[in-house]
Amino acid sequence: MKLIHFLNQFPDEESCELFIKSYREKSGIYCKKCEKVTRHYWFSGAKFFECSHCRRRSS
């Protein structure tokens, strides 16, 4: 992807974060502690995911 296309798709940091967050949610989030794909909760203020099973955080 050329830089100009990237800047058009992601004009600010928020749009990039939303894209990455939705991509990770769709593909499933792997918990390194549980060693499997688990359900995660999103904490928007601190911008991280937390495993609903073991509470391990990942960003």
Gaussian input, Z-matrix of N, CA and C with variables (Angstrom, degrees):
# hf/3-21g

backbone

0 1
 N
 C     1     B1
 C     2     B2     1     A1
 N     3     B3     2     A2     1     D1
 C     4     B4     3     A3     2     D2
 C     5     B5     4     A4     3     D3
 N     6     B6     5     A5     4     D4
 C     7     B7     6     A6     5     D5
 C     8     B8     7     A7     6     D6
 N     9     B9     8     A8     7     D7
 C    10    B10     9     A9     8     D8
 C    11    B11    10    A10     9     D9
 N    12    B12    11    A11    10    D10
 C    13    B13    12    A12    11    D11
 C    14    B14    13    A13    12    D12
 N    15    B15    14    A14    13    D13
 C    16    B16    15    A15    14    D14
 C    17    B17    16    A16    15    D15
 N    18    B18    17    A17    16    D16
 C    19    B19    18    A18    17    D17
 C    20    B20    19    A19    18    D18
 N    21    B21    20    A20    19    D19
 C    22    B22    21    A21    20    D20
 C    23    B23    22    A22    21    D21
 N    24    B24    23    A23    22    D22
 C    25    B25    24    A24    23    D23
 C    26    B26    25    A25    24    D24
 N    27    B27    26    A26    25    D25
 C    28    B28    27    A27    26    D26
 C    29    B29    28    A28    27    D27
 N    30    B30    29    A29    28    D28
 C    31    B31    30    A30    29    D29
 C    32    B32    31    A31    30    D30
 N    33    B33    32    A32    31    D31
 C    34    B34    33    A33    32    D32
 C    35    B35    34    A34    33    D33
 N    36    B36    35    A35    34    D34
 C    37    B37    36    A36    35    D35
 C    38    B38    37    A37    36    D36
 N    39    B39    38    A38    37    D37
 C    40    B40    39    A39    38    D38
 C    41    B41    40    A40    39    D39
 N    42    B42    41    A41    40    D40
 C    43    B43    42    A42    41    D41
 C    44    B44    43    A43    42    D42
 N    45    B45    44    A44    43    D43
 C    46    B46    45    A45    44    D44
 C    47    B47    46    A46    45    D45
 N    48    B48    47    A47    46    D46
 C    49    B49    48    A48    47    D47
 C    50    B50    49    A49    48    D48
 N    51    B51    50    A50    49    D49
 C    52    B52    51    A51    50    D50
 C    53    B53    52    A52    51    D51
 N    54    B54    53    A53    52    D52
 C    55    B55    54    A54    53    D53
 C    56    B56    55    A55    54    D54
 N    57    B57    56    A56    55    D55
 C    58    B58    57    A57    56    D56
 C    59    B59    58    A58    57    D57
 N    60    B60    59    A59    58    D58
 C    61    B61    60    A60    59    D59
 C    62    B62    61    A61    60    D60
 N    63    B63    62    A62    61    D61
 C    64    B64    63    A63    62    D62
 C    65    B65    64    A64    63    D63
 N    66    B66    65    A65    64    D64
 C    67    B67    66    A66    65    D65
 C    68    B68    67    A67    66    D66
 N    69    B69    68    A68    67    D67
 C    70    B70    69    A69    68    D68
 C    71    B71    70    A70    69    D69
 N    72    B72    71    A71    70    D70
 C    73    B73    72    A72    71    D71
 C    74    B74    73    A73    72    D72
 N    75    B75    74    A74    73    D73
 C    76    B76    75    A75    74    D74
 C    77    B77    76    A76    75    D75
 N    78    B78    77    A77    76    D76
 C    79    B79    78    A78    77    D77
 C    80    B80    79    A79    78    D78
 N    81    B81    80    A80    79    D79
 C    82    B82    81    A81    80    D80
 C    83    B83    82    A82    81    D81
 N    84    B84    83    A83    82    D82
 C    85    B85    84    A84    83    D83
 C    86    B86    85    A85    84    D84
 N    87    B87    86    A86    85    D85
 C    88    B88    87    A87    86    D86
 C    89    B89    88    A88    87    D87
 N    90    B90    89    A89    88    D88
 C    91    B91    90    A90    89    D89
 C    92    B92    91    A91    90    D90
 N    93    B93    92    A92    91    D91
 C    94    B94    93    A93    92    D92
 C    95    B95    94    A94    93    D93
 N    96    B96    95    A95    94    D94
 C    97    B97    96    A96    95    D95
 C    98    B98    97    A97    96    D96
 N    99    B99    98    A98    97    D97
 C   100   B100    99    A99    98    D98
 C   101   B101   100   A100    99    D99
 N   102   B102   101   A101   100   D100
 C   103   B103   102   A102   101   D101
 C   104   B104   103   A103   102   D102
 N   105   B105   104   A104   103   D103
 C   106   B106   105   A105   104   D104
 C   107   B107   106   A106   105   D105
 N   108   B108   107   A107   106   D106
 C   109   B109   108   A108   107   D107
 C   110   B110   109   A109   108   D108
 N   111   B111   110   A110   109   D109
 C   112   B112   111   A111   110   D110
 C   113   B113   112   A112   111   D111
 N   114   B114   113   A113   112   D112
 C   115   B115   114   A114   113   D113
 C   116   B116   115   A115   114   D114
 N   117   B117   116   A116   115   D115
 C   118   B118   117   A117   116   D116
 C   119   B119   118   A118   117   D117
 N   120   B120   119   A119   118   D118
 C   121   B121   120   A120   119   D119
 C   122   B122   121   A121   120   D120
 N   123   B123   122   A122   121   D121
 C   124   B124   123   A123   122   D122
 C   125   B125   124   A124   123   D123
 N   126   B126   125   A125   124   D124
 C   127   B127   126   A126   125   D125
 C   128   B128   127   A127   126   D126
 N   129   B129   128   A128   127   D127
 C   130   B130   129   A129   128   D128
 C   131   B131   130   A130   129   D129
 N   132   B132   131   A131   130   D130
 C   133   B133   132   A132   131   D131
 C   134   B134   133   A133   132   D132
 N   135   B135   134   A134   133   D133
 C   136   B136   135   A135   134   D134
 C   137   B137   136   A136   135   D135
 N   138   B138   137   A137   136   D136
 C   139   B139   138   A138   137   D137
 C   140   B140   139   A139   138   D138
 N   141   B141   140   A140   139   D139
 C   142   B142   141   A141   140   D140
 C   143   B143   142   A142   141   D141
 N   144   B144   143   A143   142   D142
 C   145   B145   144   A144   143   D143
 C   146   B146   145   A145   144   D144
 N   147   B147   146   A146   145   D145
 C   148   B148   147   A147   146   D146
 C   149   B149   148   A148   147   D147
 N   150   B150   149   A149   148   D148
 C   151   B151   150   A150   149   D149
 C   152   B152   151   A151   150   D150
 N   153   B153   152   A152   151   D151
 C   154   B154   153   A153   152   D152
 C   155   B155   154   A154   153   D153
 N   156   B156   155   A155   154   D154
 C   157   B157   156   A156   155   D155
 C   158   B158   157   A157   156   D156
 N   159   B159   158   A158   157   D157
 C   160   B160   159   A159   158   D158
 C   161   B161   160   A160   159   D159
 N   162   B162   161   A161   160   D160
 C   163   B163   162   A162   161   D161
 C   164   B164   163   A163   162   D162
 N   165   B165   164   A164   163   D163
 C   166   B166   165   A165   164   D164
 C   167   B167   166   A166   165   D165
 N   168   B168   167   A167   166   D166
 C   169   B169   168   A168   167   D167
 C   170   B170   169   A169   168   D168
 N   171   B171   170   A170   169   D169
 C   172   B172   171   A171   170   D170
 C   173   B173   172   A172   171   D171
 N   174   B174   173   A173   172   D172
 C   175   B175   174   A174   173   D173
 C   176   B176   175   A175   174   D174

   B1=1.4403
   B2=1.5281
   B3=1.2890
   B4=1.4586
   B5=1.5258
   B6=1.3026
   B7=1.4578
   B8=1.5272
   B9=1.3040
   B10=1.4671
   B11=1.5304
   B12=1.3349
   B13=1.4586
   B14=1.5315
   B15=1.3211
   B16=1.4571
   B17=1.5259
   B18=1.3038
   B19=1.4673
   B20=1.5260
   B21=1.3363
   B22=1.4614
   B23=1.5228
   B24=1.3386
   B25=1.4636
   B26=1.5305
   B27=1.3295
   B28=1.4633
   B29=1.5213
   B30=1.3250
   B31=1.4658
   B32=1.5303
   B33=1.3494
   B34=1.4541
   B35=1.5377
   B36=1.3066
   B37=1.4685
   B38=1.5288
   B39=1.3328
   B40=1.4654
   B41=1.5289
   B42=1.3301
   B43=1.4625
   B44=1.5293
   B45=1.3082
   B46=1.4654
   B47=1.5239
   B48=1.3225
   B49=1.4652
   B50=1.5199
   B51=1.3309
   B52=1.4665
   B53=1.5239
   B54=1.3279
   B55=1.4565
   B56=1.5287
   B57=1.3191
   B58=1.4611
   B59=1.5240
   B60=1.3186
   B61=1.4679
   B62=1.5229
   B63=1.3200
   B64=1.4715
   B65=1.5213
   B66=1.3325
   B67=1.4624
   B68=1.5253
   B69=1.3194
   B70=1.4687
   B71=1.5181
   B72=1.3346
   B73=1.4574
   B74=1.5266
   B75=1.3260
   B76=1.4644
   B77=1.5231
   B78=1.3316
   B79=1.4574
   B80=1.5266
   B81=1.3163
   B82=1.4539
   B83=1.5142
   B84=1.2996
   B85=1.4577
   B86=1.5186
   B87=1.3155
   B88=1.4563
   B89=1.5160
   B90=1.3191
   B91=1.4588
   B92=1.5226
   B93=1.3106
   B94=1.4637
   B95=1.5265
   B96=1.3137
   B97=1.4654
   B98=1.5260
   B99=1.3309
   B100=1.4780
   B101=1.5372
   B102=1.3284
   B103=1.4598
   B104=1.5253
   B105=1.3448
   B106=1.4638
   B107=1.5219
   B108=1.3237
   B109=1.4612
   B110=1.5287
   B111=1.3120
   B112=1.4576
   B113=1.5212
   B114=1.2996
   B115=1.4646
   B116=1.5243
   B117=1.3215
   B118=1.4609
   B119=1.5207
   B120=1.3080
   B121=1.4579
   B122=1.5215
   B123=1.3302
   B124=1.4568
   B125=1.5176
   B126=1.3143
   B127=1.4584
   B128=1.5215
   B129=1.3231
   B130=1.4627
   B131=1.5234
   B132=1.3120
   B133=1.4666
   B134=1.5229
   B135=1.3189
   B136=1.4630
   B137=1.5249
   B138=1.3364
   B139=1.4670
   B140=1.5300
   B141=1.3371
   B142=1.4544
   B143=1.5250
   B144=1.3276
   B145=1.4521
   B146=1.5210
   B147=1.3473
   B148=1.4545
   B149=1.5138
   B150=1.3270
   B151=1.4603
   B152=1.5291
   B153=1.3216
   B154=1.4607
   B155=1.5275
   B156=1.3262
   B157=1.4613
   B158=1.5307
   B159=1.3274
   B160=1.4775
   B161=1.5305
   B162=1.3251
   B163=1.4730
   B164=1.5339
   B165=1.3302
   B166=1.4645
   B167=1.5221
   B168=1.3121
   B169=1.4607
   B170=1.5172
   B171=1.3318
   B172=1.4528
   B173=1.5130
   B174=1.3216
   B175=1.4609
   B176=1.5024
   A1=108.62
   A2=115.31
   A3=119.97
   A4=109.66
   A5=115.49
   A6=121.67
   A7=111.85
   A8=118.00
   A9=121.01
   A10=110.91
   A11=117.48
   A12=121.07
   A13=110.89
   A14=115.54
   A15=120.14
   A16=110.67
   A17=117.17
   A18=121.24
   A19=112.17
   A20=117.33
   A21=120.08
   A22=111.44
   A23=116.64
   A24=120.62
   A25=111.78
   A26=116.12
   A27=121.28
   A28=109.70
   A29=117.26
   A30=120.19
   A31=114.26
   A32=116.80
   A33=119.71
   A34=109.64
   A35=115.16
   A36=120.57
   A37=111.73
   A38=117.21
   A39=121.39
   A40=112.25
   A41=117.78
   A42=120.26
   A43=111.12
   A44=116.73
   A45=121.20
   A46=110.48
   A47=118.08
   A48=122.45
   A49=111.44
   A50=117.02
   A51=120.65
   A52=111.69
   A53=116.18
   A54=120.06
   A55=111.07
   A56=117.06
   A57=120.99
   A58=110.91
   A59=117.63
   A60=121.83
   A61=110.76
   A62=117.76
   A63=120.52
   A64=111.16
   A65=117.74
   A66=121.31
   A67=110.81
   A68=116.80
   A69=120.72
   A70=111.01
   A71=117.82
   A72=120.47
   A73=111.46
   A74=116.91
   A75=120.77
   A76=111.88
   A77=116.90
   A78=120.55
   A79=112.64
   A80=117.43
   A81=121.66
   A82=110.65
   A83=115.79
   A84=120.58
   A85=108.48
   A86=114.94
   A87=122.14
   A88=109.83
   A89=116.62
   A90=121.57
   A91=108.20
   A92=116.73
   A93=121.15
   A94=112.17
   A95=117.05
   A96=119.92
   A97=110.98
   A98=117.23
   A99=121.61
   A100=111.32
   A101=116.60
   A102=124.73
   A103=112.71
   A104=115.22
   A105=121.55
   A106=108.94
   A107=115.52
   A108=120.89
   A109=107.24
   A110=116.37
   A111=121.82
   A112=110.10
   A113=115.82
   A114=120.72
   A115=108.64
   A116=115.56
   A117=121.69
   A118=110.19
   A119=115.53
   A120=122.61
   A121=108.48
   A122=116.67
   A123=122.98
   A124=109.79
   A125=116.95
   A126=123.49
   A127=107.29
   A128=116.15
   A129=120.96
   A130=113.05
   A131=118.06
   A132=119.97
   A133=112.19
   A134=116.01
   A135=120.99
   A136=112.02
   A137=117.28
   A138=124.61
   A139=112.48
   A140=115.38
   A141=119.68
   A142=109.65
   A143=115.41
   A144=122.86
   A145=108.07
   A146=115.57
   A147=120.22
   A148=108.71
   A149=116.82
   A150=122.24
   A151=109.18
   A152=117.25
   A153=120.61
   A154=111.96
   A155=116.93
   A156=120.43
   A157=112.06
   A158=116.63
   A159=119.80
   A160=113.62
   A161=117.00
   A162=124.18
   A163=113.46
   A164=118.36
   A165=120.74
   A166=108.42
   A167=117.36
   A168=122.28
   A169=111.15
   A170=115.27
   A171=120.80
   A172=108.70
   A173=115.06
   A174=118.90
   A175=110.59
   D1=133.18
   D2=177.96
   D3=-77.38
   D4=153.53
   D5=-176.85
   D6=-57.44
   D7=-40.27
   D8=-178.55
   D9=-64.37
   D10=-36.64
   D11=177.25
   D12=-68.84
   D13=-39.53
   D14=177.42
   D15=-61.86
   D16=-46.55
   D17=-179.51
   D18=-65.57
   D19=-32.41
   D20=176.08
   D21=-69.73
   D22=-38.56
   D23=-179.29
   D24=-75.88
   D25=-35.11
   D26=-178.10
   D27=-126.64
   D28=80.77
   D29=-176.85
   D30=-71.14
   D31=-19.05
   D32=178.94
   D33=-145.87
   D34=172.33
   D35=-176.69
   D36=-64.50
   D37=-37.05
   D38=-178.69
   D39=-61.43
   D40=-42.48
   D41=-179.91
   D42=-65.48
   D43=-35.75
   D44=177.03
   D45=-67.41
   D46=-44.20
   D47=178.19
   D48=-60.89
   D49=-43.46
   D50=179.66
   D51=-62.68
   D52=-40.31
   D53=178.46
   D54=-63.85
   D55=-47.98
   D56=-178.93
   D57=-64.43
   D58=-41.74
   D59=178.78
   D60=-60.98
   D61=-48.04
   D62=-178.70
   D63=-67.08
   D64=-36.03
   D65=178.00
   D66=-63.86
   D67=-44.95
   D68=-179.97
   D69=-65.78
   D70=-38.22
   D71=179.64
   D72=-66.78
   D73=-39.42
   D74=-179.84
   D75=-69.08
   D76=-40.76
   D77=-176.43
   D78=-82.72
   D79=-13.29
   D80=-178.64
   D81=94.16
   D82=142.82
   D83=-176.83
   D84=-109.69
   D85=121.32
   D86=-178.30
   D87=-85.85
   D88=126.59
   D89=177.44
   D90=-94.12
   D91=122.52
   D92=-178.73
   D93=-69.24
   D94=-28.93
   D95=-179.89
   D96=-77.93
   D97=-44.87
   D98=178.98
   D99=-77.33
   D100=-19.52
   D101=-178.67
   D102=59.76
   D103=41.06
   D104=175.36
   D105=-164.21
   D106=169.08
   D107=176.36
   D108=-77.12
   D109=122.77
   D110=-178.76
   D111=-127.07
   D112=170.53
   D113=175.36
   D114=-75.99
   D115=135.80
   D116=-179.67
   D117=-124.88
   D118=149.92
   D119=174.48
   D120=-105.56
   D121=145.53
   D122=-179.17
   D123=-101.36
   D124=129.03
   D125=175.26
   D126=-108.05
   D127=100.82
   D128=-172.50
   D129=-69.98
   D130=-32.35
   D131=-179.14
   D132=-64.40
   D133=-41.85
   D134=-179.45
   D135=-99.52
   D136=-9.08
   D137=176.26
   D138=60.10
   D139=59.31
   D140=174.39
   D141=-147.10
   D142=161.70
   D143=173.72
   D144=-99.70
   D145=149.71
   D146=175.39
   D147=-131.00
   D148=130.98
   D149=179.55
   D150=-65.17
   D151=132.10
   D152=-179.04
   D153=-73.77
   D154=-16.27
   D155=-178.07
   D156=-91.03
   D157=-55.55
   D158=-174.46
   D159=-106.68
   D160=-8.50
   D161=178.89
   D162=72.34
   D163=16.74
   D164=176.63
   D165=-69.89
   D166=136.15
   D167=-179.16
   D168=-98.42
   D169=144.73
   D170=174.12
   D171=-145.03
   D172=148.89
   D173=-178.39
   D174=-120.09

